[in-house]
């Protein structure tokens, strides 16, 4: 049988459905609705988060992590809101809910979550000065960009081995190798999950195409989506530099696309890298 784009889409939808991944959690729906109010109520937002003990605990753990460098550790949700602000806290809550959605998978995803969260934080920090994007939009995209990976790990026992073999995707598109091995790729699965969570259309579309660095030349691809892809790529590159990763294969393949997109060079990237280092070491 010929493998077509529709075949991949149908399979991705089926995987998400079979695994029972829920739509956007009710608490996040209520939080986002409250944030859109002209007079958003900090107390009500704190109460919404605190209503879920597990969520509140996960949020506090993240708030008190070295990334935020708080001199005084937060001991409550309300204190977190005061110290970091509403948008930062809701970003953290979104990430915590995504992570909790996979809590029962039984897979060792600690490294995945650490990298995903780190890239999302960096993307939010550089979004406006680099790409003129809303930091919340950039954060959400970067956080959900690879959310199909945990689902692929659930579905395919050998997927973890594939992830460990970075050389396998060094010279080919990551999703092309996935399709050859599994007849499915994490970008399509992630797109289905993003749709289930009600993410904006540009964000969901960018998730679907985030390994396709020729998208800038495609008329059907929105400018905002292209900028999200490039921002995520720069954030991943800066994360690799910060963690001392020897290789950043995606940057090798798409770095020229990102640099052309934003009109930046190695010197500009070095400046952003210095800013990230300072932020993460506070």
C-alpha positions in Angstrom: 0.0 0.0 0.0 1.3 3.5 -0.9 2.1 5.6 2.2 0.6 9.0 1.7 0.4 12.2 3.7 -3.2 11.3 4.6 -2.1 7.9 5.7 0.4 9.5 8.2 -2.3 11.9 9.4 -4.8 9.1 9.9 -2.3 7.0 11.8 -1.3 9.9 14.0 -5.0 10.5 14.9 -5.5 6.9 15.6 -2.5 6.7 17.9 -3.6 9.7 19.9 -7.2 8.3 20.1 -6.0 4.8 21.2 -3.8 6.2 23.9 -6.6 8.2 25.4 -4.8 11.5 25.5 -7.4 14.0 26.8 -8.2 17.3 25.3 -7.0 20.5 27.1 -7.5 19.9 30.8 -10.3 21.8 32.4 -8.1 23.7 34.8 -6.0 25.1 32.0 -9.1 26.0 30.0 -10.3 28.0 33.0 -6.9 29.6 33.6 -6.6 30.8 30.0 -10.2 32.1 30.1 -9.4 34.1 33.3 -6.1 35.4 31.8 -8.0 36.9 28.8 -10.1 39.0 31.2 -9.2 42.7 31.3 -9.2 42.5 35.1 -7.7 39.1 35.6 -8.0 38.0 39.2 -4.7 36.8 40.8 -6.5 35.3 43.7 -8.9 33.3 41.5 -6.0 32.1 39.3 -4.1 31.0 42.4 -7.2 29.1 43.7 -7.6 27.4 40.4 -4.0 26.1 40.4 -4.2 25.2 44.1 -7.3 23.1 43.5 -5.1 20.4 42.1 -2.6 19.4 44.7 -0.4 17.5 42.3 -0.4 20.4 39.8 0.4 22.9 42.6 3.3 20.8 43.8 4.8 20.3 40.3 4.5 24.0 39.7 6.3 25.0 42.9 9.1 22.6 42.1 9.6 24.3 38.7 9.3 27.8 40.2 12.0 27.0 42.7 14.3 25.5 40.1 17.7 27.2 39.4 16.4 28.6 36.1 14.3 31.3 37.9 17.0 32.0 40.5 14.6 33.2 43.1 16.4 34.5 46.2 13.5 33.5 48.3 11.9 30.2 47.6 8.2 30.3 46.9 6.1 28.3 49.4 2.6 28.8 47.9 1.0 29.3 44.5 0.0 32.9 45.5 3.6 33.7 46.4 4.7 32.3 43.0 2.3 34.6 41.3 3.7 37.6 43.2 7.3 36.7 42.5 7.1 35.6 38.8 3.9 37.2 37.5 0.8 35.6 36.1 2.1 34.8 32.6 5.2 33.0 33.8 3.2 30.9 36.2 0.6 29.9 33.6 3.4 28.9 31.3 4.8 26.7 34.0 1.3 25.2 34.7 0.9 24.4 31.0 4.2 22.5 31.0 3.2 20.7 34.2 -0.1 19.6 32.8 1.5 18.3 29.6 4.0 16.4 31.7 1.2 15.0 34.0 -0.6 13.8 30.9 2.2 11.3 30.4 2.8 10.5 34.1 1.5 6.9 33.8 3.4 6.0 30.7 6.1 4.2 32.6 8.7 5.5 30.3 11.9 7.2 31.5 11.3 10.7 30.1 13.2 12.8 32.6 15.8 13.8 30.0 13.1 14.6 27.5 11.2 16.9 29.9 14.3 18.6 31.1 15.4 19.5 27.5 11.8 20.4 26.4 11.3 22.7 29.3 14.8 24.3 28.9 14.2 25.0 25.2 10.8 26.5 26.0 12.2 28.8 28.6 14.9 30.1 26.2 12.4 30.5 23.4 10.2 32.7 25.6 13.2 34.8 26.6 14.4 35.4 23.0 11.0 35.5 21.3 10.4 39.3 21.2 13.9 40.6 20.6 14.8 38.0 18.0 11.5 37.3 16.2 9.0 39.9 17.3 6.8 37.1 18.7 4.7 37.0 21.8 6.7 35.2 24.5 3.8 33.0 25.5 3.2 31.8 22.0 6.9 31.0 21.6 7.0 29.2 24.9 3.9 27.1 24.1 5.2 26.1 20.7 8.6 25.1 22.0 7.1 23.1 24.8 4.7 21.2 22.6 7.0 21.1 19.5 8.2 17.5 20.3 5.2 16.4 22.4 4.7 13.5 19.9 7.9 11.9 21.2 6.4 10.5 24.4 3.5 9.1 22.4 5.9 7.5 19.9 7.8 5.9 22.8 4.5 4.5 24.1 3.5 3.1 20.7 6.8 1.7 19.5 9.1 -0.3 21.9 12.2 0.4 19.7 11.6 4.1 19.5 13.9 4.8 22.5 16.7 3.1 20.7 16.1 5.2 17.7 16.3 8.4 19.8 19.6 7.3 21.3 21.1 6.9 17.8 21.6 10.6 16.9 23.8 9.7 14.0 20.8 8.0 12.2 19.2 11.4 11.7 22.4 13.4 11.1 22.1 13.5 7.4 18.4 13.1 6.8 15.3 14.9 8.0 14.4 13.5 11.5 10.8 12.9 10.4 11.9 11.1 7.2 13.8 8.6 9.2 10.9 8.1 11.6 8.5 7.5 8.6 10.9 5.0 7.2 11.2 3.1 10.5 7.7 3.4 12.0 5.5 4.6 9.1 4.7 7.6 11.4 6.5 10.6 12.8 6.4 12.6 16.0 5.5 15.9 14.3 2.2 14.5 12.9 1.4 12.9 16.3 2.3 16.1 18.1 0.1 18.1 15.7 -2.9 15.8 16.6 -2.2 16.3 20.3 -1.9 20.0 19.9 -5.3 20.1 18.1 -6.8 18.1 20.9 -5.5 20.7 23.4 -6.9 23.6 21.4 -3.6 25.3 20.5 -3.7 28.1 18.0 -3.7 27.1 14.3 -0.3 28.7 13.6 1.2 26.9 16.6 -0.2 23.5 15.6 0.8 24.0 12.0 4.4 24.9 13.1 4.5 21.8 15.2 3.6 19.7 12.2 6.3 21.3 10.0 9.1 22.0 12.5 11.6 19.8 10.8 11.0 21.2 7.4 13.4 24.1 7.0 12.3 25.0 3.4 8.9 26.2 4.7 9.8 29.8 4.3 9.5 29.5 0.5 6.0 27.8 0.7 3.2 30.3 0.1 0.7 28.3 2.2 2.9 28.6 5.3 2.0 31.6 7.6 4.8 34.0 8.5 4.1 33.6 12.2 4.4 29.8 11.9 7.7 30.1 10.1 9.1 32.4 12.8 8.0 30.0 15.5 9.9 27.2 13.8 13.1 29.3 13.5 12.8 30.6 17.1 12.5 27.0 18.3 15.6 26.1 16.4 17.6 29.0 17.8 16.4 28.1 21.3 17.5 24.5 20.8 20.9 25.6 19.6 21.3 27.9 22.6 20.2 25.1 24.9 22.8 22.8 23.4 25.5 25.4 23.9 24.4 25.9 27.5 24.4 22.2 28.3 27.7 21.5 26.5 26.1 19.1 24.0 28.7 18.0 21.5 26.3 18.0 18.6 23.3 19.9 17.5 22.3 18.1 14.4 19.1 20.1 13.8 21.1 23.3 13.8 23.5 21.8 11.3 20.5 21.1 9.0 18.4 24.3 9.7 20.8 26.9 11.2 21.2 28.7 7.8 17.4 28.9 7.5 17.1 30.5 11.0 20.0 32.9 10.5 18.5 34.0 7.1 15.0 34.3 8.7 16.2 36.7 11.4 19.2 38.3 9.6 21.6 37.1 12.4 25.1 35.7 12.4 27.4 33.9 14.8 28.2 37.0 16.7 24.6 37.7 17.3 24.1 34.1 18.5 27.0 34.4 20.8 25.4 37.5 22.4 22.1 35.5 23.0 24.1 32.6 24.4 25.8 34.9 26.9 22.3 36.3 27.9 21.0 32.7 28.4 24.0 31.7 30.5 23.5 34.7 32.8 19.8 34.0 33.1 20.3 30.3 33.9 23.0 30.9 36.4 21.2 33.4 38.5 
